[in-house]
């Protein structure tokens, strides 16, 4: 199991991705947009936003995404300084559910652990201290399959 820093942006994740790619001399960069998520209510601008991006440099990984307007009600507006979360990107479902349930005590579940088009085990919560946690057990393999 591995945890990483996950950065969130208010529509400028592509710009941030290019900046970090260059600044960190990244070995590997992959990303997907919200266009892969079936939601006919999304505008084209929202579909073009980054849903998940993966930046590998040396032995380090950072992931990032946009928070489009349709997600702001559940997640809140992105605020500079509080636009980071901890993402669990590997681990079996049983372990992830146990961690998720423990972290959600006294907190707020944004998305319960469930299967999503991009992950067999995805969920999000804000713990009782205001820290956002994202579980995405297939993050690496999902992004590895993007051409």
Phi, psi and omega in degrees: 000143181221142173242151182218167172280137180233121182259142179239143184229159182259056176100358180242029180296325179297318178297315179296319179302313179296319179298309182293325178303312181287311185297325182263003182049055188298138177281327185212132176224127177224149176206159173228158179252170179293352178299336179282350181265120183288102178209096183295345180280350180288141173283166178297323178300316178294319179298329181278351180286156180287123175272318177207137174224150185231124179238121179247128177218119187061230178264015186251154178222138169233141172241156180207163178200168169269158169245095182290162182309323183292346179259351185296328180298318181282322188255342185086163178289146177288128178238126179303131182103333177237026183261030176241150174217169176257129183243127173268113189254357177219166177126151180282162185300317182299314179295315180298318179297320179297313178296315180303311181297319178295316181290333183279349179300119181079002181250201182233124176277123177274310177221119178295158177302124179199176177276140177231164180304334183254357184203141176284343185212093183234141176191158179220147178206161171244122182284176186293350177260003178088009178272130179271134179239139179233130177250123182212080189299339183250021185304312181296311183293324177300311182288331177294334181272356177281134181269000000 
